[in-house]
C-alpha cells in the first residue's frame, strides 16, 4: 500500500472527518506530513480545540499499520482511495468526496457507467414497492446500477427489486461495516455484501450516530447521474438528499402521488419546483441515452 494511502487510513481510524481531511489536503496537497509539528497550524485550520486535536494525533501515531490491514482483510473489507483508477469518477466531482471508501462485495460495481439513486421514506407504502417493481426491469435492462442507503422502506424496496430483476445495486452505509442497522435490512445487506456491493466512508468501528445519515446522503447522490424519490414528507432526509443532488448538478426525478397523502407531499412539492415527474421508466431512461 502507498504511504499516502496508509496515512489516510490512519487519519480516518484516528477520528479525522472527511471535512477535516479536505482542509488538510487543500492546505498542503498531501497527507505525508508531520502532524505533531504542524499541530499549532492545524488548530486554526481545522477550527478545533487543542485537546481534541492532540487526542486524534496521539491516536494516529499509536495505530499499528499491520493490525489495520489484517483487520480489514479478516473482515473482507477492501479500500478504494480517491486517486485509485477504480474510484468513481462522478463521486470525485463533488467538493467533499471521501478520500477512502471501505467496500465489501464486488468493488467493480464502482466502474459501472450508469447510476441511479433511489431514496424515499422509511415508512414507504406499497405504492413505492409497486412503482419500483414496475420500472425496475427496464432500468436494469439498460445496465443502470441502483444506489440507495440500506434503510428500511424505500431503500429496502429498491435493493430488493433490483436484485430480484438481476440488476446491480450498491448500498451506502452511514456508519462502519461492523454495525447492522436497521435489523430489517440484515438479510438483503448480507446478500449484497456477497453478490452486490456495500460501501462506507467510515472506518469499520464507526458507530451509528444521527448526524452521519445526512453526511451519507451526499455520497448516494454523488455516485449517480440522477436521484429518484418515491415517497417523502416535505421535511425529511429524502428532501435533504434532493437538495444535495441539486447542489451536485444531478438530475432529480419524482414519483407523483395523491395530494391528500402526507408521503406524497414532498415529491409533489419538488415537481412543482421543477423536478422531473416520472410516470414510467422511459422518463428516466431518456436522460441516460
C-alpha positions, 0 to 999 in steps of 0.5 A: 500500500502507498504511504499516502494511502496508509496515512489516510487510513490512519487519519480516518481510524484516528477520528479525522472527518472527511471535512477535516481531511479536505482542509488538510489536503487543500492546505498542503496537497498531501497527507505525508506530513508531520502532524505533531509539528504542524499541530499549532497550524492545524488548530486554526485550520481545522477550527478545533480545540487543542485537546481534541486535536492532540487526542486524534494525533496521539491516536494516529501515531499509536495505530499499528499499520499491520493490525489495520490491514489484517483487520480489514482483510479478516473482515473482507473489507477492501479500500478504494482511495480517491486517486485509485483508477477504480474510484468513481469518477462522478463521486470525485466531482463533488467538493467533499468526496471521501478520500477512502471508501471501505467496500465489501462485495464486488468493488467493480460495481464502482466502474459501472457507467450508469447510476441511479439513486433511489431514496424515499421514506422509511415508512414507504407504502406499497405504492413505492414497492409497486412503482419500483417493481414496475420500472425496475426491469427496464432500468436494469435492462439498460445496465443502470446500477441502483444506489440507495442507503440500506434503510428500511422502506424505500431503500429496502424496496429498491435493493430488493427489486433490483436484485430480484430483476438481476440488476446491480445495486450498491448500498451506502452505509452511514456508519462502519461495516461492523454495525447492522442497522436497521435489523430489517435490512440484515438479510438483503445487506448480507446478500449484497455484501456477497453478490452486490456491493456495500460501501462506507466512508467510515472506518469499520468501528464507526458507530451509528450516530444521527448526524452521519445519515445526512453526511451519507446522503451526499455520497448516494447522490454523488455516485449517480447521474440522477436521484429518484424519490418515491415517497417523502414528507416535505421535511425529511432526509429524502428532501435533504438528499434532493437538495444535495443532488441539486447542489451536485448538478444531478438530475432529480426525478419524482414519483407523483402521488395523491395530494391528500397523502402526507408521503406524497407531499414532498415529491409533489412539492419538488415537481412543482419546483421543477423536478422531473415527474416520472410516470414510467421508466422511459422518463428516466431512461431518456436522460441516460441515452 
